[in-house]
Amino acid sequence: MYGDEATVRKILTGLGDTWAVVGLSSNRQRAAYGVAQVLQRFGKRVVPVHPKAETVHGERGYASLADIPFEVDVVDVFVNSELAGAIADEAVAEGAKAVWFQLDVVDEAAYERTRAAGLEMVMDRCPAIEIPRLG
């Protein structure tokens, strides 16, 4: 299990409220769109990160984590597992406090690197499923 209940709770309630959502675009059919809405409903600032850099849910988008001109607390990753490790490495480089790999996004080596760098991490879980459980 990559992310015990204590880690899930810490990321969702204790590390800050600015979440970069990598893979979030204005496509309402994609899971990232709905998950971002849930995060906003629970008080998180959602920052879209997508090559199109679209504004989504009222928040300006950025093409990459490096383009975001302010601190991000959590990087939520909605990309294929093959691409996710590079995003986790970028999150470490940009000073994020945690990385969250969505359901079915698994990269054990990235998990180990990210944890070794001192960040919290959850993998193969969905914050939109977990956050309502905390109440």
Secondary structure, DSSP 8 states (H G I E B T S, - for coil): --S-HHHHHHHHHTS-SEEEEET--S-TTSHHHHHHHHHHHTT-EEEEE-TT---BTTB--BSSGGG--S--SEEEE-S-HHHHHHHHHHHHHTT-SEEEE-TT---HHHHHHHHHTT-EEE-S--HHHHHHHH-
